[in-house]
Amino acid sequence: MKGQTYIILALVFAVIVAIFAVINVDPVEVNYLFGTGEAPLILVILVSVLMGGIITAAVGVVRLLKLQKEIRVLNQEKKELEEKIGSADQQKETDDEKPLTASQLGQNSSE
């Protein structure tokens, strides 16, 4: 349901931007870093929205990659801890199965 909400909101936003862009078709002067030029306002609006979407997506991808790396590290730590716990449990089971020696019996009775 959450994904559908995002898609619907994105479509509504796209329709609003498209209507706004179509209404504004007059040529405007655009100042670039290296000069100026004229372009239809519709292109300026659409390119601006597209660049904003690309920048937002790039930030999202970087965040996603960081979170995936963190998940990998945590899963590795979890696996190592499970192995340590498993080996400790196996050691305890083998210790419990061994018969007690006379010296161990003497130590246990003095406690």
C-alpha positions as a Markdown table, in Angstrom:
| # | Residue | x | y | z |
|---|---|---|---|---|
| 1 | Met | 0.0 | 0.0 | 0.0 |
| 2 | Lys | 2.9 | 2.4 | 0.8 |
| 3 | Gly | 4.4 | 1.9 | -2.6 |
| 4 | Gln | 1.1 | 2.6 | -4.3 |
| 5 | Thr | 0.8 | 5.9 | -2.4 |
| 6 | Tyr | 4.3 | 7.0 | -3.6 |
| 7 | Ile | 3.4 | 6.1 | -7.2 |
| 8 | Ile | 0.1 | 8.0 | -7.1 |
| 9 | Leu | 1.8 | 11.1 | -5.6 |
| 10 | Ala | 4.5 | 10.9 | -8.2 |
| 11 | Leu | 2.0 | 10.8 | -11.0 |
| 12 | Val | 0.0 | 13.7 | -9.6 |
| 13 | Phe | 3.2 | 15.7 | -9.2 |
| 14 | Ala | 4.2 | 14.8 | -12.8 |
| 15 | Val | 0.8 | 15.9 | -14.2 |
| 16 | Ile | 1.0 | 19.2 | -12.3 |
| 17 | Val | 4.5 | 19.9 | -13.6 |
| 18 | Ala | 3.4 | 19.0 | -17.1 |
| 19 | Ile | 0.4 | 21.3 | -17.0 |
| 20 | Phe | 2.5 | 24.1 | -15.6 |
| 21 | Ala | 5.2 | 23.6 | -18.2 |
| 22 | Val | 2.7 | 23.5 | -21.1 |
| 23 | Ile | 1.1 | 26.8 | -20.0 |
| 24 | Asn | 4.6 | 28.5 | -20.0 |
| 25 | Val | 5.9 | 28.1 | -23.5 |
| 26 | Asp | 7.3 | 31.6 | -24.0 |
| 27 | Pro | 11.1 | 31.9 | -24.7 |
| 28 | Val | 13.2 | 33.1 | -21.8 |
| 29 | Glu | 16.8 | 34.1 | -21.4 |
| 30 | Val | 18.8 | 31.5 | -19.5 |
| 31 | Asn | 22.2 | 32.4 | -17.9 |
| 32 | Tyr | 24.6 | 29.4 | -18.0 |
| 33 | Leu | 28.0 | 29.4 | -16.3 |
| 34 | Phe | 29.7 | 30.0 | -19.6 |
| 35 | Gly | 27.2 | 32.3 | -21.4 |
| 36 | Thr | 23.6 | 33.1 | -22.0 |
| 37 | Gly | 21.0 | 31.8 | -24.4 |
| 38 | Glu | 17.3 | 31.6 | -25.1 |
| 39 | Ala | 15.2 | 28.6 | -24.5 |
| 40 | Pro | 11.5 | 27.9 | -24.2 |
| 41 | Leu | 10.3 | 28.0 | -20.6 |
| 42 | Ile | 8.8 | 24.6 | -20.9 |
| 43 | Leu | 12.3 | 23.1 | -21.5 |
| 44 | Val | 13.7 | 25.0 | -18.6 |
| 45 | Ile | 11.0 | 23.7 | -16.3 |
| 46 | Leu | 11.2 | 20.1 | -17.5 |
| 47 | Val | 15.0 | 20.1 | -17.3 |
| 48 | Ser | 15.0 | 21.6 | -13.8 |
| 49 | Val | 12.5 | 19.0 | -12.6 |
| 50 | Leu | 14.5 | 16.2 | -14.3 |
| 51 | Met | 17.8 | 17.4 | -12.7 |
| 52 | Gly | 16.0 | 17.6 | -9.3 |
| 53 | Gly | 14.8 | 14.0 | -9.7 |
| 54 | Ile | 18.2 | 12.8 | -10.7 |
| 55 | Ile | 19.9 | 14.4 | -7.7 |
| 56 | Thr | 17.3 | 13.1 | -5.3 |
| 57 | Ala | 17.7 | 9.6 | -6.8 |
| 58 | Ala | 21.5 | 9.8 | -6.5 |
| 59 | Val | 21.3 | 10.7 | -2.8 |
| 60 | Gly | 18.8 | 7.8 | -2.3 |
| 61 | Val | 21.1 | 5.3 | -4.0 |
| 62 | Val | 24.1 | 6.4 | -1.9 |
| 63 | Arg | 22.1 | 6.0 | 1.3 |
| 64 | Leu | 20.8 | 2.6 | 0.1 |
| 65 | Leu | 24.4 | 1.4 | -0.6 |
| 66 | Lys | 25.5 | 2.5 | 2.8 |
| 67 | Leu | 22.7 | 0.7 | 4.5 |
| 68 | Gln | 23.3 | -2.5 | 2.5 |
| 69 | Lys | 27.0 | -2.3 | 3.5 |
| 70 | Glu | 26.0 | -1.9 | 7.1 |
| 71 | Ile | 23.6 | -4.9 | 6.8 |
| 72 | Arg | 26.4 | -7.1 | 5.4 |
| 73 | Val | 28.8 | -6.1 | 8.2 |
| 74 | Leu | 26.1 | -6.8 | 10.9 |
| 75 | Asn | 25.2 | -10.2 | 9.3 |
| 76 | Gln | 28.9 | -11.1 | 9.3 |
| 77 | Glu | 29.2 | -10.2 | 13.0 |
| 78 | Lys | 26.1 | -12.1 | 13.8 |
| 79 | Lys | 27.5 | -15.2 | 12.0 |
| 80 | Glu | 30.8 | -15.0 | 13.9 |
| 81 | Leu | 29.0 | -14.7 | 17.2 |
| 82 | Glu | 26.7 | -17.6 | 16.4 |
| 83 | Glu | 29.8 | -19.7 | 15.6 |
| 84 | Lys | 31.4 | -18.7 | 18.9 |
| 85 | Ile | 28.3 | -19.6 | 20.8 |
| 86 | Gly | 28.0 | -22.9 | 18.9 |
| 87 | Ser | 31.6 | -23.8 | 19.6 |
| 88 | Ala | 31.2 | -22.9 | 23.3 |
| 89 | Asp | 28.0 | -25.0 | 23.5 |
| 90 | Gln | 29.8 | -28.0 | 21.9 |
| 91 | Gln | 32.7 | -27.6 | 24.3 |
| 92 | Lys | 30.3 | -27.6 | 27.3 |
| 93 | Glu | 28.5 | -30.7 | 26.0 |
| 94 | Thr | 31.8 | -32.6 | 25.6 |
| 95 | Asp | 32.9 | -31.5 | 29.1 |
| 96 | Asp | 29.6 | -32.7 | 30.5 |
| 97 | Glu | 30.0 | -36.1 | 28.8 |
| 98 | Lys | 33.5 | -36.8 | 30.1 |
| 99 | Pro | 33.7 | -38.8 | 33.4 |
| 100 | Leu | 35.1 | -36.9 | 36.4 |
| 101 | Thr | 38.6 | -37.8 | 37.5 |
| 102 | Ala | 39.5 | -38.4 | 41.1 |
| 103 | Ser | 41.2 | -35.0 | 41.4 |
| 104 | Gln | 38.1 | -33.3 | 40.1 |
| 105 | Leu | 35.9 | -35.3 | 42.5 |
| 106 | Gly | 38.2 | -34.2 | 45.3 |
| 107 | Gln | 37.9 | -30.5 | 44.3 |
| 108 | Asn | 34.1 | -30.8 | 44.0 |
| 109 | Ser | 33.7 | -32.3 | 47.4 |
| 110 | Ser | 35.8 | -29.6 | 49.1 |
| 111 | Glu | 33.6 | -26.8 | 47.7 |
